[in-house]
Amino acid sequence: MDFLKYITEKMLILIPALYIIGMIIKGTDKIKNKYIPVILLPLGIAGAIGIGGLNVDSIIQGILITGVTVYGNQLITQYKKES
């Protein structure tokens, strides 16, 4: 599925930002990996609201941006695994 056709261009900057935040969180020993998407979701929504203003579209954009970030990370992780 082509997620990027549903995301507005001005929100794309959040993808690398969330990815970097996720990598920073992953580097800490205090937070388990399974909680990283749960932490990134409100950050993605907050970032989208910061860019697009407080409205339903920004909230949806934040959810989509977080989904693309987590999905992209999983694609990279699975690709690196040896079968």
mmCIF file of the N, C-alpha and C atoms, coordinates in Angstrom:
data_MODEL
# 
_entry.id   MODEL 
# 
loop_
_atom_site.group_PDB 
_atom_site.id 
_atom_site.type_symbol 
_atom_site.label_atom_id 
_atom_site.label_alt_id 
_atom_site.label_comp_id 
_atom_site.label_asym_id 
_atom_site.label_entity_id 
_atom_site.label_seq_id 
_atom_site.pdbx_PDB_ins_code 
_atom_site.Cartn_x 
_atom_site.Cartn_y 
_atom_site.Cartn_z 
_atom_site.occupancy 
_atom_site.B_iso_or_equiv 
_atom_site.pdbx_formal_charge 
_atom_site.auth_seq_id 
_atom_site.auth_comp_id 
_atom_site.auth_asym_id 
_atom_site.auth_atom_id 
_atom_site.pdbx_PDB_model_num 
ATOM 1   N N  . MET A 1 1  ? 0.843  -1.175  0.000  1.00 0.00 ? 1  MET A N  1 
ATOM 2   C CA . MET A 1 1  ? 0.000  0.000   0.000  1.00 0.00 ? 1  MET A CA 1 
ATOM 3   C C  . MET A 1 1  ? 0.892  1.243   0.000  1.00 0.00 ? 1  MET A C  1 
ATOM 4   N N  . ASP A 1 2  ? 0.517  2.207   -0.765 1.00 0.00 ? 2  ASP A N  1 
ATOM 5   C CA . ASP A 1 2  ? 1.279  3.441   -0.876 1.00 0.00 ? 2  ASP A CA 1 
ATOM 6   C C  . ASP A 1 2  ? 0.762  4.465   0.135  1.00 0.00 ? 2  ASP A C  1 
ATOM 7   N N  . PHE A 1 3  ? 1.324  4.411   1.348  1.00 0.00 ? 3  PHE A N  1 
ATOM 8   C CA . PHE A 1 3  ? 0.885  5.300   2.418  1.00 0.00 ? 3  PHE A CA 1 
ATOM 9   C C  . PHE A 1 3  ? 1.150  6.762   2.093  1.00 0.00 ? 3  PHE A C  1 
ATOM 10  N N  . LEU A 1 4  ? 2.205  7.021   1.350  1.00 0.00 ? 4  LEU A N  1 
ATOM 11  C CA . LEU A 1 4  ? 2.625  8.407   1.143  1.00 0.00 ? 4  LEU A CA 1 
ATOM 12  C C  . LEU A 1 4  ? 1.639  9.235   0.327  1.00 0.00 ? 4  LEU A C  1 
ATOM 13  N N  . LYS A 1 5  ? 0.736  8.597   -0.404 1.00 0.00 ? 5  LYS A N  1 
ATOM 14  C CA . LYS A 1 5  ? -0.245 9.401   -1.145 1.00 0.00 ? 5  LYS A CA 1 
ATOM 15  C C  . LYS A 1 5  ? -1.318 9.981   -0.227 1.00 0.00 ? 5  LYS A C  1 
ATOM 16  N N  . TYR A 1 6  ? -1.401 9.481   1.014  1.00 0.00 ? 6  TYR A N  1 
ATOM 17  C CA . TYR A 1 6  ? -2.367 9.988   1.975  1.00 0.00 ? 6  TYR A CA 1 
ATOM 18  C C  . TYR A 1 6  ? -1.772 11.047  2.902  1.00 0.00 ? 6  TYR A C  1 
ATOM 19  N N  . ILE A 1 7  ? -0.460 11.225  2.848  1.00 0.00 ? 7  ILE A N  1 
ATOM 20  C CA . ILE A 1 7  ? 0.218  12.156  3.745  1.00 0.00 ? 7  ILE A CA 1 
ATOM 21  C C  . ILE A 1 7  ? 0.545  13.436  2.992  1.00 0.00 ? 7  ILE A C  1 
ATOM 22  N N  . THR A 1 8  ? 0.220  14.571  3.606  1.00 0.00 ? 8  THR A N  1 
ATOM 23  C CA . THR A 1 8  ? 0.519  15.843  2.960  1.00 0.00 ? 8  THR A CA 1 
ATOM 24  C C  . THR A 1 8  ? 2.032  16.105  3.004  1.00 0.00 ? 8  THR A C  1 
ATOM 25  N N  . GLU A 1 9  ? 2.483  16.849  2.042  1.00 0.00 ? 9  GLU A N  1 
ATOM 26  C CA . GLU A 1 9  ? 3.925  17.083  1.867  1.00 0.00 ? 9  GLU A CA 1 
ATOM 27  C C  . GLU A 1 9  ? 4.567  17.775  3.066  1.00 0.00 ? 9  GLU A C  1 
ATOM 28  N N  . LYS A 1 10 ? 3.866  18.700  3.673  1.00 0.00 ? 10 LYS A N  1 
ATOM 29  C CA . LYS A 1 10 ? 4.454  19.433  4.798  1.00 0.00 ? 10 LYS A CA 1 
ATOM 30  C C  . LYS A 1 10 ? 4.648  18.566  6.036  1.00 0.00 ? 10 LYS A C  1 
ATOM 31  N N  . MET A 1 11 ? 3.984  17.414  6.098  1.00 0.00 ? 11 MET A N  1 
ATOM 32  C CA . MET A 1 11 ? 4.114  16.514  7.248  1.00 0.00 ? 11 MET A CA 1 
ATOM 33  C C  . MET A 1 11 ? 5.263  15.512  7.093  1.00 0.00 ? 11 MET A C  1 
ATOM 34  N N  . LEU A 1 12 ? 5.831  15.403  5.912  1.00 0.00 ? 12 LEU A N  1 
ATOM 35  C CA . LEU A 1 12 ? 6.877  14.406  5.660  1.00 0.00 ? 12 LEU A CA 1 
ATOM 36  C C  . LEU A 1 12 ? 8.117  14.603  6.530  1.00 0.00 ? 12 LEU A C  1 
ATOM 37  N N  . ILE A 1 13 ? 8.364  15.819  6.978  1.00 0.00 ? 13 ILE A N  1 
ATOM 38  C CA . ILE A 1 13 ? 9.525  16.092  7.831  1.00 0.00 ? 13 ILE A CA 1 
ATOM 39  C C  . ILE A 1 13 ? 9.429  15.335  9.153  1.00 0.00 ? 13 ILE A C  1 
ATOM 40  N N  . LEU A 1 14 ? 8.221  14.957  9.541  1.00 0.00 ? 14 LEU A N  1 
ATOM 41  C CA . LEU A 1 14 ? 8.048  14.244  10.804 1.00 0.00 ? 14 LEU A CA 1 
ATOM 42  C C  . LEU A 1 14 ? 8.558  12.805  10.751 1.00 0.00 ? 14 LEU A C  1 
ATOM 43  N N  . ILE A 1 15 ? 8.623  12.213  9.561  1.00 0.00 ? 15 ILE A N  1 
ATOM 44  C CA . ILE A 1 15 ? 9.078  10.819  9.445  1.00 0.00 ? 15 ILE A CA 1 
ATOM 45  C C  . ILE A 1 15 ? 10.509 10.666  9.949  1.00 0.00 ? 15 ILE A C  1 
ATOM 46  N N  . PRO A 1 16 ? 11.486 11.406  9.414  1.00 0.00 ? 16 PRO A N  1 
ATOM 47  C CA . PRO A 1 16 ? 12.840 11.245  9.957  1.00 0.00 ? 16 PRO A CA 1 
ATOM 48  C C  . PRO A 1 16 ? 12.957 11.717  11.403 1.00 0.00 ? 16 PRO A C  1 
ATOM 49  N N  . ALA A 1 17 ? 12.165 12.716  11.781 1.00 0.00 ? 17 ALA A N  1 
ATOM 50  C CA . ALA A 1 17 ? 12.216 13.194  13.166 1.00 0.00 ? 17 ALA A CA 1 
ATOM 51  C C  . ALA A 1 17 ? 11.761 12.097  14.124 1.00 0.00 ? 17 ALA A C  1 
ATOM 52  N N  . LEU A 1 18 ? 10.652 11.439  13.819 1.00 0.00 ? 18 LEU A N  1 
ATOM 53  C CA . LEU A 1 18 ? 10.169 10.353  14.669 1.00 0.00 ? 18 LEU A CA 1 
ATOM 54  C C  . LEU A 1 18 ? 11.114 9.158   14.642 1.00 0.00 ? 18 LEU A C  1 
ATOM 55  N N  . TYR A 1 19 ? 11.694 8.896   13.486 1.00 0.00 ? 19 TYR A N  1 
ATOM 56  C CA . TYR A 1 19 ? 12.646 7.785   13.380 1.00 0.00 ? 19 TYR A CA 1 
ATOM 57  C C  . TYR A 1 19 ? 13.845 8.024   14.302 1.00 0.00 ? 19 TYR A C  1 
ATOM 58  N N  . ILE A 1 20 ? 14.362 9.222   14.282 1.00 0.00 ? 20 ILE A N  1 
ATOM 59  C CA . ILE A 1 20 ? 15.510 9.560   15.140 1.00 0.00 ? 20 ILE A CA 1 
ATOM 60  C C  . ILE A 1 20 ? 15.127 9.475   16.616 1.00 0.00 ? 20 ILE A C  1 
ATOM 61  N N  . ILE A 1 21 ? 13.956 9.991   16.961 1.00 0.00 ? 21 ILE A N  1 
ATOM 62  C CA . ILE A 1 21 ? 13.496 9.892   18.347 1.00 0.00 ? 21 ILE A CA 1 
ATOM 63  C C  . ILE A 1 21 ? 13.360 8.426   18.753 1.00 0.00 ? 21 ILE A C  1 
ATOM 64  N N  . GLY A 1 22 ? 12.825 7.608   17.862 1.00 0.00 ? 22 GLY A N  1 
ATOM 65  C CA . GLY A 1 22 ? 12.706 6.181   18.138 1.00 0.00 ? 22 GLY A CA 1 
ATOM 66  C C  . GLY A 1 22 ? 14.051 5.517   18.353 1.00 0.00 ? 22 GLY A C  1 
ATOM 67  N N  . MET A 1 23 ? 15.044 5.891   17.566 1.00 0.00 ? 23 MET A N  1 
ATOM 68  C CA . MET A 1 23 ? 16.390 5.325   17.733 1.00 0.00 ? 23 MET A CA 1 
ATOM 69  C C  . MET A 1 23 ? 17.013 5.769   19.062 1.00 0.00 ? 23 MET A C  1 
ATOM 70  N N  . ILE A 1 24 ? 16.749 6.995   19.447 1.00 0.00 ? 24 ILE A N  1 
ATOM 71  C CA . ILE A 1 24 ? 17.253 7.479   20.737 1.00 0.00 ? 24 ILE A CA 1 
ATOM 72  C C  . ILE A 1 24 ? 16.604 6.695   21.877 1.00 0.00 ? 24 ILE A C  1 
ATOM 73  N N  . ILE A 1 25 ? 15.298 6.512   21.791 1.00 0.00 ? 25 ILE A N  1 
ATOM 74  C CA . ILE A 1 25 ? 14.603 5.739   22.823 1.00 0.00 ? 25 ILE A CA 1 
ATOM 75  C C  . ILE A 1 25 ? 15.106 4.301   22.853 1.00 0.00 ? 25 ILE A C  1 
ATOM 76  N N  . LYS A 1 26 ? 15.327 3.727   21.682 1.00 0.00 ? 26 LYS A N  1 
ATOM 77  C CA . LYS A 1 26 ? 15.819 2.354   21.596 1.00 0.00 ? 26 LYS A CA 1 
ATOM 78  C C  . LYS A 1 26 ? 17.190 2.218   22.259 1.00 0.00 ? 26 LYS A C  1 
ATOM 79  N N  . GLY A 1 27 ? 17.975 3.253   22.226 1.00 0.00 ? 27 GLY A N  1 
ATOM 80  C CA . GLY A 1 27 ? 19.303 3.239   22.825 1.00 0.00 ? 27 GLY A CA 1 
ATOM 81  C C  . GLY A 1 27 ? 19.302 3.297   24.342 1.00 0.00 ? 27 GLY A C  1 
ATOM 82  N N  . THR A 1 28 ? 18.159 3.618   24.916 1.00 0.00 ? 28 THR A N  1 
ATOM 83  C CA . THR A 1 28 ? 18.073 3.641   26.370 1.00 0.00 ? 28 THR A CA 1 
ATOM 84  C C  . THR A 1 28 ? 17.702 2.249   26.870 1.00 0.00 ? 28 THR A C  1 
ATOM 85  N N  . ASP A 1 29 ? 18.160 1.913   28.057 1.00 0.00 ? 29 ASP A N  1 
ATOM 86  C CA . ASP A 1 29 ? 17.848 0.606   28.627 1.00 0.00 ? 29 ASP A CA 1 
ATOM 87  C C  . ASP A 1 29 ? 16.572 0.620   29.464 1.00 0.00 ? 29 ASP A C  1 
ATOM 88  N N  . LYS A 1 30 ? 16.035 1.788   29.714 1.00 0.00 ? 30 LYS A N  1 
ATOM 89  C CA . LYS A 1 30 ? 14.887 1.907   30.613 1.00 0.00 ? 30 LYS A CA 1 
ATOM 90  C C  . LYS A 1 30 ? 13.549 1.638   29.935 1.00 0.00 ? 30 LYS A C  1 
ATOM 91  N N  . ILE A 1 31 ? 13.489 1.763   28.620 1.00 0.00 ? 31 ILE A N  1 
ATOM 92  C CA . ILE A 1 31 ? 12.227 1.602   27.900 1.00 0.00 ? 31 ILE A CA 1 
ATOM 93  C C  . ILE A 1 31 ? 12.343 0.391   26.971 1.00 0.00 ? 31 ILE A C  1 
ATOM 94  N N  . LYS A 1 32 ? 11.372 -0.521  27.071 1.00 0.00 ? 32 LYS A N  1 
ATOM 95  C CA . LYS A 1 32 ? 11.365 -1.709  26.226 1.00 0.00 ? 32 LYS A CA 1 
ATOM 96  C C  . LYS A 1 32 ? 10.962 -1.325  24.803 1.00 0.00 ? 32 LYS A C  1 
ATOM 97  N N  . ASN A 1 33 ? 11.471 -2.078  23.837 1.00 0.00 ? 33 ASN A N  1 
ATOM 98  C CA . ASN A 1 33 ? 11.203 -1.794  22.429 1.00 0.00 ? 33 ASN A CA 1 
ATOM 99  C C  . ASN A 1 33 ? 9.715  -1.815  22.085 1.00 0.00 ? 33 ASN A C  1 
ATOM 100 N N  . LYS A 1 34 ? 8.953  -2.664  22.764 1.00 0.00 ? 34 LYS A N  1 
ATOM 101 C CA . LYS A 1 34 ? 7.533  -2.775  22.427 1.00 0.00 ? 34 LYS A CA 1 
ATOM 102 C C  . LYS A 1 34 ? 6.756  -1.498  22.748 1.00 0.00 ? 34 LYS A C  1 
ATOM 103 N N  . TYR A 1 35 ? 7.317  -0.626  23.572 1.00 0.00 ? 35 TYR A N  1 
ATOM 104 C CA . TYR A 1 35 ? 6.626  0.618   23.928 1.00 0.00 ? 35 TYR A CA 1 
ATOM 105 C C  . TYR A 1 35 ? 6.998  1.791   23.021 1.00 0.00 ? 35 TYR A C  1 
ATOM 106 N N  . ILE A 1 36 ? 7.967  1.620   22.176 1.00 0.00 ? 36 ILE A N  1 
ATOM 107 C CA . ILE A 1 36 ? 8.404  2.728   21.314 1.00 0.00 ? 36 ILE A CA 1 
ATOM 108 C C  . ILE A 1 36 ? 7.278  3.232   20.414 1.00 0.00 ? 36 ILE A C  1 
ATOM 109 N N  . PRO A 1 37 ? 6.522  2.368   19.707 1.00 0.00 ? 37 PRO A N  1 
ATOM 110 C CA . PRO A 1 37 ? 5.418  2.901   18.895 1.00 0.00 ? 37 PRO A CA 1 
ATOM 111 C C  . PRO A 1 37 ? 4.376  3.649   19.712 1.00 0.00 ? 37 PRO A C  1 
ATOM 112 N N  . VAL A 1 38 ? 4.128  3.189   20.943 1.00 0.00 ? 38 VAL A N  1 
ATOM 113 C CA . VAL A 1 38 ? 3.150  3.844   21.813 1.00 0.00 ? 38 VAL A CA 1 
ATOM 114 C C  . VAL A 1 38 ? 3.647  5.235   22.217 1.00 0.00 ? 38 VAL A C  1 
ATOM 115 N N  . ILE A 1 39 ? 4.933  5.378   22.364 1.00 0.00 ? 39 ILE A N  1 
ATOM 116 C CA . ILE A 1 39 ? 5.515  6.685   22.707 1.00 0.00 ? 39 ILE A CA 1 
ATOM 117 C C  . ILE A 1 39 ? 5.542  7.597   21.481 1.00 0.00 ? 39 ILE A C  1 
ATOM 118 N N  . LEU A 1 40 ? 5.833  7.022   20.316 1.00 0.00 ? 40 LEU A N  1 
ATOM 119 C CA . LEU A 1 40 ? 5.931  7.829   19.100 1.00 0.00 ? 40 LEU A CA 1 
ATOM 120 C C  . LEU A 1 40 ? 4.583  8.355   18.621 1.00 0.00 ? 40 LEU A C  1 
ATOM 121 N N  . LEU A 1 41 ? 3.505  7.632   18.907 1.00 0.00 ? 41 LEU A N  1 
ATOM 122 C CA . LEU A 1 41 ? 2.190  8.066   18.418 1.00 0.00 ? 41 LEU A CA 1 
ATOM 123 C C  . LEU A 1 41 ? 1.785  9.448   18.930 1.00 0.00 ? 41 LEU A C  1 
ATOM 124 N N  . PRO A 1 42 ? 1.803  9.698   20.237 1.00 0.00 ? 42 PRO A N  1 
ATOM 125 C CA . PRO A 1 42 ? 1.438  11.064  20.662 1.00 0.00 ? 42 PRO A CA 1 
ATOM 126 C C  . PRO A 1 42 ? 2.425  12.124  20.183 1.00 0.00 ? 42 PRO A C  1 
ATOM 127 N N  . LEU A 1 43 ? 3.699  11.736  20.039 1.00 0.00 ? 43 LEU A N  1 
ATOM 128 C CA . LEU A 1 43 ? 4.681  12.689  19.504 1.00 0.00 ? 43 LEU A CA 1 
ATOM 129 C C  . LEU A 1 43 ? 4.382  13.021  18.048 1.00 0.00 ? 43 LEU A C  1 
ATOM 130 N N  . GLY A 1 44 ? 3.983  12.007  17.270 1.00 0.00 ? 44 GLY A N  1 
ATOM 131 C CA . GLY A 1 44 ? 3.624  12.232  15.868 1.00 0.00 ? 44 GLY A CA 1 
ATOM 132 C C  . GLY A 1 44 ? 2.390  13.105  15.739 1.00 0.00 ? 44 GLY A C  1 
ATOM 133 N N  . ILE A 1 45 ? 1.406  12.837  16.583 1.00 0.00 ? 45 ILE A N  1 
ATOM 134 C CA . ILE A 1 45 ? 0.179  13.646  16.561 1.00 0.00 ? 45 ILE A CA 1 
ATOM 135 C C  . ILE A 1 45 ? 0.493  15.080  16.982 1.00 0.00 ? 45 ILE A C  1 
ATOM 136 N N  . ALA A 1 46 ? 1.295  15.236  18.032 1.00 0.00 ? 46 ALA A N  1 
ATOM 137 C CA . ALA A 1 46 ? 1.663  16.577  18.489 1.00 0.00 ? 46 ALA A CA 1 
ATOM 138 C C  . ALA A 1 46 ? 2.448  17.338  17.417 1.00 0.00 ? 46 ALA A C  1 
ATOM 139 N N  . GLY A 1 47 ? 3.354  16.648  16.744 1.00 0.00 ? 47 GLY A N  1 
ATOM 140 C CA . GLY A 1 47 ? 4.122  17.283  15.676 1.00 0.00 ? 47 GLY A CA 1 
ATOM 141 C C  . GLY A 1 47 ? 3.232  17.712  14.522 1.00 0.00 ? 47 GLY A C  1 
ATOM 142 N N  . ALA A 1 48 ? 2.280  16.860  14.164 1.00 0.00 ? 48 ALA A N  1 
ATOM 143 C CA . ALA A 1 48 ? 1.363  17.198  13.075 1.00 0.00 ? 48 ALA A CA 1 
ATOM 144 C C  . ALA A 1 48 ? 0.458  18.362  13.456 1.00 0.00 ? 48 ALA A C  1 
ATOM 145 N N  . ILE A 1 49 ? 0.026  18.387  14.708 1.00 0.00 ? 49 ILE A N  1 
ATOM 146 C CA . ILE A 1 49 ? -0.777 19.517  15.167 1.00 0.00 ? 49 ILE A CA 1 
ATOM 147 C C  . ILE A 1 49 ? 0.066  20.791  15.161 1.00 0.00 ? 49 ILE A C  1 
ATOM 148 N N  . GLY A 1 50 ? 1.329  20.669  15.535 1.00 0.00 ? 50 GLY A N  1 
ATOM 149 C CA . GLY A 1 50 ? 2.214  21.828  15.501 1.00 0.00 ? 50 GLY A CA 1 
ATOM 150 C C  . GLY A 1 50 ? 2.399  22.378  14.104 1.00 0.00 ? 50 GLY A C  1 
ATOM 151 N N  . ILE A 1 51 ? 2.403  21.511  13.114 1.00 0.00 ? 51 ILE A N  1 
ATOM 152 C CA . ILE A 1 51 ? 2.583  21.948  11.729 1.00 0.00 ? 51 ILE A CA 1 
ATOM 153 C C  . ILE A 1 51 ? 1.269  22.402  11.110 1.00 0.00 ? 51 ILE A C  1 
ATOM 154 N N  . GLY A 1 52 ? 0.210  21.613  11.308 1.00 0.00 ? 52 GLY A N  1 
ATOM 155 C CA . GLY A 1 52 ? -1.043 21.880  10.604 1.00 0.00 ? 52 GLY A CA 1 
ATOM 156 C C  . GLY A 1 52 ? -2.139 22.523  11.416 1.00 0.00 ? 52 GLY A C  1 
ATOM 157 N N  . GLY A 1 53 ? -1.910 22.738  12.694 1.00 0.00 ? 53 GLY A N  1 
ATOM 158 C CA . GLY A 1 53 ? -2.947 23.322  13.538 1.00 0.00 ? 53 GLY A CA 1 
ATOM 159 C C  . GLY A 1 53 ? -3.815 22.232  14.162 1.00 0.00 ? 53 GLY A C  1 
ATOM 160 N N  . LEU A 1 54 ? -4.584 22.610  15.129 1.00 0.00 ? 54 LEU A N  1 
ATOM 161 C CA . LEU A 1 54 ? -5.430 21.677  15.856 1.00 0.00 ? 54 LEU A CA 1 
ATOM 162 C C  . LEU A 1 54 ? -6.710 21.406  15.070 1.00 0.00 ? 54 LEU A C  1 
ATOM 163 N N  . ASN A 1 55 ? -6.714 20.299  14.351 1.00 0.00 ? 55 ASN A N  1 
ATOM 164 C CA . ASN A 1 55 ? -7.899 19.860  13.623 1.00 0.00 ? 55 ASN A CA 1 
ATOM 165 C C  . ASN A 1 55 ? -7.817 18.351  13.397 1.00 0.00 ? 55 ASN A C  1 
ATOM 166 N N  . VAL A 1 56 ? -8.913 17.778  12.938 1.00 0.00 ? 56 VAL A N  1 
ATOM 167 C CA . VAL A 1 56 ? -8.986 16.325  12.756 1.00 0.00 ? 56 VAL A CA 1 
ATOM 168 C C  . VAL A 1 56 ? -7.977 15.859  11.717 1.00 0.00 ? 56 VAL A C  1 
ATOM 169 N N  . ASP A 1 57 ? -7.780 16.620  10.657 1.00 0.00 ? 57 ASP A N  1 
ATOM 170 C CA . ASP A 1 57 ? -6.846 16.233  9.610  1.00 0.00 ? 57 ASP A CA 1 
ATOM 171 C C  . ASP A 1 57 ? -5.421 16.111  10.158 1.00 0.00 ? 57 ASP A C  1 
ATOM 172 N N  . SER A 1 58 ? -5.027 17.010  11.022 1.00 0.00 ? 58 SER A N  1 
ATOM 173 C CA . SER A 1 58 ? -3.686 16.941  11.610 1.00 0.00 ? 58 SER A CA 1 
ATOM 174 C C  . SER A 1 58 ? -3.531 15.705  12.489 1.00 0.00 ? 58 SER A C  1 
ATOM 175 N N  . ILE A 1 59 ? -4.566 15.369  13.221 1.00 0.00 ? 59 ILE A N  1 
ATOM 176 C CA . ILE A 1 59 ? -4.512 14.174  14.059 1.00 0.00 ? 59 ILE A CA 1 
ATOM 177 C C  . ILE A 1 59 ? -4.366 12.925  13.188 1.00 0.00 ? 59 ILE A C  1 
ATOM 178 N N  . ILE A 1 60 ? -5.132 12.851  12.113 1.00 0.00 ? 60 ILE A N  1 
ATOM 179 C CA . ILE A 1 60 ? -5.026 11.720  11.188 1.00 0.00 ? 60 ILE A CA 1 
ATOM 180 C C  . ILE A 1 60 ? -3.647 11.688  10.548 1.00 0.00 ? 60 ILE A C  1 
ATOM 181 N N  . GLN A 1 61 ? -3.128 12.847  10.165 1.00 0.00 ? 61 GLN A N  1 
ATOM 182 C CA . GLN A 1 61 ? -1.789 12.914  9.584  1.00 0.00 ? 61 GLN A CA 1 
ATOM 183 C C  . GLN A 1 61 ? -0.742 12.415  10.581 1.00 0.00 ? 61 GLN A C  1 
ATOM 184 N N  . GLY A 1 62 ? -0.890 12.780  11.854 1.00 0.00 ? 62 GLY A N  1 
ATOM 185 C CA . GLY A 1 62 ? 0.039  12.318  12.880 1.00 0.00 ? 62 GLY A CA 1 
ATOM 186 C C  . GLY A 1 62 ? 0.019  10.807  13.038 1.00 0.00 ? 62 GLY A C  1 
ATOM 187 N N  . ILE A 1 63 ? -1.168 10.229  12.982 1.00 0.00 ? 63 ILE A N  1 
ATOM 188 C CA . ILE A 1 63 ? -1.299 8.775   13.069 1.00 0.00 ? 63 ILE A CA 1 
ATOM 189 C C  . ILE A 1 63 ? -0.655 8.113   11.860 1.00 0.00 ? 63 ILE A C  1 
ATOM 190 N N  . LEU A 1 64 ? -0.916 8.645   10.672 1.00 0.00 ? 64 LEU A N  1 
ATOM 191 C CA . LEU A 1 64 ? -0.324 8.079   9.457  1.00 0.00 ? 64 LEU A CA 1 
ATOM 192 C C  . LEU A 1 64 ? 1.195  8.208   9.448  1.00 0.00 ? 64 LEU A C  1 
ATOM 193 N N  . ILE A 1 65 ? 1.689  9.357   9.855  1.00 0.00 ? 65 ILE A N  1 
ATOM 194 C CA . ILE A 1 65 ? 3.135  9.586   9.904  1.00 0.00 ? 65 ILE A CA 1 
ATOM 195 C C  . ILE A 1 65 ? 3.795  8.590   10.851 1.00 0.00 ? 65 ILE A C  1 
ATOM 196 N N  . THR A 1 66 ? 3.199  8.385   12.013 1.00 0.00 ? 66 THR A N  1 
ATOM 197 C CA . THR A 1 66 ? 3.753  7.431   12.974 1.00 0.00 ? 66 THR A CA 1 
ATOM 198 C C  . THR A 1 66 ? 3.717  6.025   12.403 1.00 0.00 ? 66 THR A C  1 
ATOM 199 N N  . GLY A 1 67 ? 2.632  5.676   11.731 1.00 0.00 ? 67 GLY A N  1 
ATOM 200 C CA . GLY A 1 67 ? 2.525  4.362   11.104 1.00 0.00 ? 67 GLY A CA 1 
ATOM 201 C C  . GLY A 1 67 ? 3.592  4.133   10.051 1.00 0.00 ? 67 GLY A C  1 
ATOM 202 N N  . VAL A 1 68 ? 3.823  5.112   9.219  1.00 0.00 ? 68 VAL A N  1 
ATOM 203 C CA . VAL A 1 68 ? 4.865  4.995   8.188  1.00 0.00 ? 68 VAL A CA 1 
ATOM 204 C C  . VAL A 1 68 ? 6.236  4.860   8.828  1.00 0.00 ? 68 VAL A C  1 
ATOM 205 N N  . THR A 1 69 ? 6.494  5.600   9.884  1.00 0.00 ? 69 THR A N  1 
ATOM 206 C CA . THR A 1 69 ? 7.784  5.541   10.564 1.00 0.00 ? 69 THR A CA 1 
ATOM 207 C C  . THR A 1 69 ? 8.027  4.163   11.168 1.00 0.00 ? 69 THR A C  1 
ATOM 208 N N  . VAL A 1 70 ? 7.044  3.645   11.887 1.00 0.00 ? 70 VAL A N  1 
ATOM 209 C CA . VAL A 1 70 ? 7.195  2.333   12.536 1.00 0.00 ? 70 VAL A CA 1 
ATOM 210 C C  . VAL A 1 70 ? 7.261  1.234   11.482 1.00 0.00 ? 70 VAL A C  1 
ATOM 211 N N  . TYR A 1 71 ? 6.415  1.313   10.468 1.00 0.00 ? 71 TYR A N  1 
ATOM 212 C CA . TYR A 1 71 ? 6.426  0.321   9.393  1.00 0.00 ? 71 TYR A CA 1 
ATOM 213 C C  . TYR A 1 71 ? 7.750  0.347   8.641  1.00 0.00 ? 71 TYR A C  1 
ATOM 214 N N  . GLY A 1 72 ? 8.241  1.527   8.353  1.00 0.00 ? 72 GLY A N  1 
ATOM 215 C CA . GLY A 1 72 ? 9.539  1.654   7.679  1.00 0.00 ? 72 GLY A CA 1 
ATOM 216 C C  . GLY A 1 72 ? 10.666 1.070   8.504  1.00 0.00 ? 72 GLY A C  1 
ATOM 217 N N  . ASN A 1 73 ? 10.638 1.316   9.797  1.00 0.00 ? 73 ASN A N  1 
ATOM 218 C CA . ASN A 1 73 ? 11.656 0.753   10.677 1.00 0.00 ? 73 ASN A CA 1 
ATOM 219 C C  . ASN A 1 73 ? 11.589 -0.772  10.669 1.00 0.00 ? 73 ASN A C  1 
ATOM 220 N N  . GLN A 1 74 ? 10.391 -1.324  10.694 1.00 0.00 ? 74 GLN A N  1 
ATOM 221 C CA . GLN A 1 74 ? 10.243 -2.775  10.673 1.00 0.00 ? 74 GLN A CA 1 
ATOM 222 C C  . GLN A 1 74 ? 10.704 -3.369  9.349  1.00 0.00 ? 74 GLN A C  1 
ATOM 223 N N  . LEU A 1 75 ? 10.462 -2.672  8.256  1.00 0.00 ? 75 LEU A N  1 
ATOM 224 C CA . LEU A 1 75 ? 10.972 -3.142  6.958  1.00 0.00 ? 75 LEU A CA 1 
ATOM 225 C C  . LEU A 1 75 ? 12.490 -3.224  6.964  1.00 0.00 ? 75 LEU A C  1 
ATOM 226 N N  . ILE A 1 76 ? 13.121 -2.199  7.502  1.00 0.00 ? 76 ILE A N  1 
ATOM 227 C CA . ILE A 1 76 ? 14.586 -2.187  7.590  1.00 0.00 ? 76 ILE A CA 1 
ATOM 228 C C  . ILE A 1 76 ? 15.071 -3.304  8.496  1.00 0.00 ? 76 ILE A C  1 
ATOM 229 N N  . THR A 1 77 ? 14.433 -3.463  9.650  1.00 0.00 ? 77 THR A N  1 
ATOM 230 C CA . THR A 1 77 ? 14.827 -4.490  10.614 1.00 0.00 ? 77 THR A CA 1 
ATOM 231 C C  . THR A 1 77 ? 14.684 -5.887  10.022 1.00 0.00 ? 77 THR A C  1 
ATOM 232 N N  . GLN A 1 78 ? 13.577 -6.147  9.368  1.00 0.00 ? 78 GLN A N  1 
ATOM 233 C CA . GLN A 1 78 ? 13.339 -7.479  8.787  1.00 0.00 ? 78 GLN A CA 1 
ATOM 234 C C  . GLN A 1 78 ? 14.257 -7.748  7.608  1.00 0.00 ? 78 GLN A C  1 
ATOM 235 N N  . TYR A 1 79 ? 14.574 -6.717  6.847  1.00 0.00 ? 79 TYR A N  1 
ATOM 236 C CA . TYR A 1 79 ? 15.459 -6.882  5.708  1.00 0.00 ? 79 TYR A CA 1 
ATOM 237 C C  . TYR A 1 79 ? 16.879 -7.248  6.160  1.00 0.00 ? 79 TYR A C  1 
ATOM 238 N N  . LYS A 1 80 ? 17.288 -6.680  7.295  1.00 0.00 ? 80 LYS A N  1 
ATOM 239 C CA . LYS A 1 80 ? 18.632 -6.941  7.808  1.00 0.00 ? 80 LYS A CA 1 
ATOM 240 C C  . LYS A 1 80 ? 18.764 -8.335  8.414  1.00 0.00 ? 80 LYS A C  1 
ATOM 241 N N  . LYS A 1 81 ? 17.637 -8.944  8.819  1.00 0.00 ? 81 LYS A N  1 
ATOM 242 C CA . LYS A 1 81 ? 17.698 -10.285 9.404  1.00 0.00 ? 81 LYS A CA 1 
ATOM 243 C C  . LYS A 1 81 ? 18.099 -11.295 8.344  1.00 0.00 ? 81 LYS A C  1 
ATOM 244 N N  . GLU A 1 82 ? 18.921 -12.230 8.749  1.00 0.00 ? 82 GLU A N  1 
ATOM 245 C CA . GLU A 1 82 ? 19.309 -13.297 7.831  1.00 0.00 ? 82 GLU A CA 1 
ATOM 246 C C  . GLU A 1 82 ? 18.290 -14.418 7.915  1.00 0.00 ? 82 GLU A C  1 
ATOM 247 N N  . SER A 1 83 ? 17.885 -14.914 6.774  1.00 0.00 ? 83 SER A N  1 
ATOM 248 C CA . SER A 1 83 ? 16.896 -15.991 6.767  1.00 0.00 ? 83 SER A CA 1 
ATOM 249 C C  . SER A 1 83 ? 17.537 -17.343 6.866  1.00 0.00 ? 83 SER A C  1 
# 
